[in-house]
Amino acid sequence: MINNEEKLKGIINIILEKNGKGPIEQLNCNLSVRNDLGMDSLDLAELTVRIEDEFGVDIFEGGIVDTVQQILDKINKR
Amino acid sequence: MGLFLYHDGQETTYEQLINDINKQTLLKRYVKKSDPYEILKGIVVSLVAEERIVLLDSDFTEEEVKNLGLSVEELNEEVVLKKDKISSCDELLAKIQKSDNRWEIVLYTSGTTGRPKRVAHKLDSITRGTKVSEKYRENVWAFAYNPTHFAGLQVFFQAFYNQNPMIYIFDVNRKEVENVLRRYNVTHISATPTFYRSILPYIREVVPSVERATMGGEKYDKNLEAQLLKVFPNADVRNVYASTEAGSIFSAKGDIFSISPRIADKVRFAEDGELLIHKSLLGESDTFQLDEDWYRTGDIVEMIDESHFKFVSRKTEMINIGGYKVNPHEVEDEIKKIDGVVDVIVKARSNRITGNILVAEVKINDGIDKREKEKEITKILEKRLQSWKIPRIFTFVDNIELTRTGKKVRK
């Protein structure tokens, strides 16, 4: 079974590929989706919709989320 | 003379602006540039020369320009300028304000039919909301809208008429925003909720200089208002209702808009709650569909009392993405041109970052690899549409749902 981290990595890589960036091999928990992965508002909007479809959780519901760890926490808490 | 514009490490003063205007002998009628100084200078030159100017988004693709009905020759039109030399800012402003209304600015906005519509504004309609007095003389504006759009022009005229500095923070590195707000002691900022959400994660400490933070162009967000007050503790947070057709008309504290007595007889509500605006408040366009003398905004509102109302929903199919309104038909038309696509419906998917994003359900011919087709469609659309008009998620379906009348279900 694919775990949550792998699924999240897959979603992130779909968006990175669209932006002409190479995929990430390893999901580093300290990565900032804005600063390190360079996501803009539209990328983040896509990220949250794809995560909602996959995990049924709205990661921005409680305010601002920025690192991979914060996203995983939201997903795992569901 | 003070600072006119700060952008990307460059400062331009009002004095330099006047020098540049005096030097300029030709005006490009159509402005399709990304450098904000070039755009704003073009507007000022056109005002001084009382010439019509047309603003196009710098990221319009060739396809989109073609769809506006403009030819390459038109885009390159140059006008020889006849204008007097200007020696001061006061003289510049006096000259502009005394002009005899020959000037006109043309904008293109997403239309309700497939094609973007052309809206022309005269100086009095575009500056209707502009306030000029000593009281505003020390204001410092953050410029957080696209300068080729109506909201950006309103910020421009408010700042320019009061000779205020404009600090350009639209489309720049978000990490630098806090620094420049602080460095220039920005007092006024007007932006979409999406823009505020994009800079908030980078504002580490309070910015006490901000006196007024205005949000508009999208649905009101109460939670965002609370977050803004945390970083701008001295700010009065306002919500405005504005449209390309009419400019900003109503302002609100919270989500209840008030109708100023000045325009009370120019605002009406249809039986189904749709907000109607009298044509005298609008710019000019052939594509406005007027109901007698009233423009149907497509916004359904709820009356609180005679002079207060609240927005309830949109009547039209236009989808608001971070303050940009997209007509799903325009996007569908482009997707349908792609080989192998049988049918498509473009819908909105809500989220807390940009309000909505576009998603598409596509029916393609049998035997085509779906993942590859999605990449191919995205690649083609990148050449034909502005980035926010491109669906972010594609699902491939066997059938597009239709209603009994044969209309696609866009729910």
Interface residues (C-beta under 8 A of the other chain):
Chain A: K18 R34 N35 D40 S41 L42 L44 A45 E46 T48 V49 R50 E52 D58 F60 E61 G63 I64 D66
Chain B: R174 K175 T194 R197 S198 L200 P201 Y202 N223 Q227 I321 G322 R349 N351 R352 I353 T354 I357 V359 T378 S387 W388 R392 I393
